[in-house]
Amino acid sequence: MNIVELLLAFSEYVVCLSVLLAILGIVFYWRFDSAVKAFVIFLIIGGAIDILTHTMSRFQNNNLYWMHMYTLLELVLLSGFFKVVFARMKLNIPIKTVTSIILILCILNTIFLQPLLSFNSNASMLVSMTIIVFSILTFYHLLDKGQIEYKLIKWIVSGLLLYQMTNFIILGSSNILIEYELEIDKMIWVLRICILLFTKLVFLYILFSAALTSRKSLAV
C-alpha cells in the first residue's frame, strides 16, 4: 500500500468515526451535562459535514468551499463549548468578542486572499490558534479541580489541543513542505490523519464515559 492509498484508507476511518460519534451524540445527548452537550453539537455537525465532503470527493467534486464553512462552524461551536466551560469556572473572558473578531478575519481571508475554491489554510490556522489559546486557559484553571465533570472536560480539551496544535504546525509549515519531495508532504498529512483518528477515539471514550456517568447519577 503506497502513501496515497494509506491516506485514503485513513480518511475512510476518520469519516466512519465521525459518523459513529454523531450517532452516539444524538442517542445519548439527553444524558450529558451542558458542557458535554455543547461539545456534542460540534461532533454532530462535524460528522454531517464529513459525510458530505467525503461523498463529494468520491465523485471528484470540488468540496473546498465546504472547508471554508466548516472552519467558521468549528470556531463558533467550539467557542460555545468553551463559553460554557468558562462560565462554569466563573472566568470572565470575553469569548464572544474574540470569536467575533476571528470570524471577521476568516471571512475577510475568504473574500480577499483565499477564495471559496481554494484551501483556506490562513483561516484554519487562525481558528486553530484560537482554540489552542482557549484550551491552554482551560487547563490552567482546571489544574486543581478533580471532580468527574472536570475530568471529562480535561479529556475533551486534551483531544482538541492535540489536534489543533498538530493542525497549526502542519498548516504553518505547508509552504516550506512544498519545496520538498511530494512524498514527504504526503507523509506529513498521513501523520495529521493518524492524530485525528486518535483524537476521535479519545472523543469516543469521552462520550461513553459521560453517558455511563450520567446513567449512574440517574440510578442513585
Buried (B, 14 or more C-beta within 10 A) or exposed (E): EEBEEBBBEBBEBBBBBBBBBBBBBEEBBEBBBEBBBBBBBBBBBBBEBBBEBBEBBEEEEEBBBBBBBBBBBBBBBBBBBBBBBBBBBEBEBEBEEBBEEBBEBBEEBBEEEBEBEBEBBBBBBBBBBBBBBBBEBBBEBBEEEEEEBBBBBBBBBBBBBBBBBBBBBBBEEBEEBEEEEEEEBBBBBBEBBBBBBBBBBBBBEBBEBBBEBBEEEEEE
